[in-house]
Each structure stands twice: as C-alpha cells, then as structure tokens.
C-alpha cells in the first residue's frame, strides 16, 4: 500500500506538508515579511519617482510634494520605506550565506533571523540619525 493510499484510508490529510507546518514560526514570519517589504519597496520607489518628477516639474509641484513628504505621514512612509530597504538588503545577505552552505542548522537560522532584524533596525536608525543631523 502506498503512502497516499494509507492516508486516504485513515482519513488524514493527503498532502504531507500539512502535518509538518503545524505552528507559526519565526522563519515563516520573516519570509512573509520579506515578500511584503518587497512590495513596499515598489510602492516606495513610486513615491521617490513622484518626488523626483515634482522637482523637475517646477517650484510649485516641488512645494506640493514636499508639503506631503514633509508631513508626519510622509515621514512615516519614508521611514517605513527605508526600513523595508534595509530589511530586504540584510535578508538578501542572509540568503546569500545560505546559498554558500553556511548557517543552515535551525538554531543558526533563528540566530541569524534575530540578527538580521536587529541589523535592519540599527541601519535604519543610523541612516535617519545621520540624515536628520545634516
């Protein structure tokens, strides 16, 4: 009797992955966030393009764009975009390390996940501190 026939007879799930992933883990959360932040980078790039185009369109268009981007909501969007950028970059480095066969044990994967989030936050805060001090 095959594995599929055995599962059908017992009435359990046919797909084997339904029994493996039975709880929410840090690794799955970081993977989902990586994809969401990839989409956020696209939206942030459109916002950046809006700013550049408004600068080329003249003083009144630039003033309108800066009125929006200089508001608390604009700062929040730019802060989120910069965090998404650093997160995506740090996670990309982590994936490149995986491609070389490093940090592949489960404890190392969790440690690198926490380190990647900490590094992303640190880079974001440092970039903003430097940017606001200029």
KAMOHU-V59049 format. One record per backbone hydrogen bond with DSSP energy under -1.0 kcal/mol. NH is the residue of the N-H (numbers start at 0). CO is the residue of the C=O. E is the energy in kcal/mol with one decimal. If there is no record, write none. Layout:
# KAMOHU-V59049
NH_CO_E / NH_CO_E
This chain:
# KAMOHU-V59049
5_1_-2.2 / 6_2_-2.4 / 7_3_-2.4 / 8_4_-2.0 / 9_5_-2.0 / 10_6_-1.5 / 11_6_-1.3 / 17_14_-1.1 / 18_15_-1.3 / 20_16_-1.9 / 21_19_-1.4 / 28_24_-2.1 / 29_25_-2.8 / 30_26_-1.8 / 31_27_-2.4 / 32_28_-2.7 / 33_29_-2.0 / 34_30_-1.6 / 35_31_-2.2 / 36_32_-3.1 / 37_33_-1.5 / 38_34_-1.6 / 39_35_-2.1 / 40_36_-2.2 / 41_37_-1.2 / 42_38_-1.9 / 43_39_-2.8 / 44_40_-2.1 / 45_41_-1.7 / 46_42_-1.9 / 47_43_-2.3 / 48_44_-2.5 / 49_45_-2.3 / 50_46_-1.9 / 51_47_-2.3 / 52_48_-2.9 / 53_49_-2.2 / 54_50_-1.7 / 55_51_-1.7 / 56_52_-1.6 / 61_57_-2.3 / 62_58_-2.6 / 63_59_-1.9 / 64_60_-2.3 / 65_61_-2.8 / 66_62_-1.8 / 67_63_-1.6 / 68_64_-3.2 / 69_65_-2.2 / 70_67_-1.3 / 74_70_-2.5 / 75_71_-1.9 / 76_72_-2.4 / 77_73_-2.5 / 78_74_-2.8 / 79_75_-2.5 / 80_76_-2.4 / 81_77_-2.5 / 82_78_-2.5 / 83_79_-2.5 / 84_80_-2.2 / 85_81_-2.3 / 86_82_-2.9 / 87_83_-2.6 / 88_84_-2.1 / 89_85_-2.8 / 90_86_-2.7 / 91_87_-1.7 / 92_88_-2.0 / 93_89_-2.1 / 94_90_-2.3 / 95_91_-2.1 / 96_92_-2.1 / 97_93_-1.8 / 98_94_-2.1 / 100_97_-1.8 / 101_96_-2.1 / 108_104_-2.5 / 109_105_-2.2 / 110_106_-2.3 / 111_107_-2.8 / 112_108_-1.8 / 113_109_-2.3 / 114_110_-2.5 / 115_111_-2.4 / 116_112_-2.0 / 117_113_-2.4 / 118_114_-2.7 / 119_115_-2.2 / 120_116_-2.4 / 121_117_-2.5 / 122_118_-2.7 / 123_119_-2.1 / 124_120_-2.6 / 125_121_-2.7 / 126_122_-2.4 / 127_123_-2.4 / 128_124_-2.7 / 129_125_-2.7 / 130_126_-2.6 / 131_127_-2.7 / 132_128_-1.2
